[in-house]
Amino acid sequence: MTTADFDHIISSNHLILAVFYAEWSGACRAIEPSLERISLSMNDRVDILRLDTQLLDHLELVRRYNIVSVPTFMLFTHSKKLWRDSGVIHYDRLCSVIHRHFFIEVY
């Protein structure tokens, strides 16, 4: 995915959960079940975008958003960053963040 592709995706009026990860990271592997649950239970509210920090195509985005630890989560809509956090974030917390921003943006 190019930087232009990313910019286009986050410019939509839909919530986009960008997850910066690395394959070698145990914490990134630990969050995968939560991301799968979010994908299945909230696919009408949020799209998940996984960005491997080790890929050269993603290096510009890693620099732009100053990604220094993985996993790092960022929630976007209309090209605006709504939320950011890093570390192992479980399903319930992710749901809470998504719900809060989904209802704010919709109404």
Sequence and secondary structure as in RCSB ss.txt:
>XXXX:A:sequence
MTTADFDHIISSNHLILAVFYAEWSGACRAIEPSLERISLSMNDRVDILRLDTQLLDHLELVRRYNIVSVPTFML
FTHSKKLWRDSGVIHYDRLCSVIHRHFFIEVY
>XXXX:A:secstr
  HHHHHHHHTSSSEEEEEEE TT HHHHHHHHHHHHHHHHSTTTEEEEEEETTSGGGHHHHHHTT  SSSEEEE
EETTEEEEEEES   HHHHHHHHHHHHHHHH 
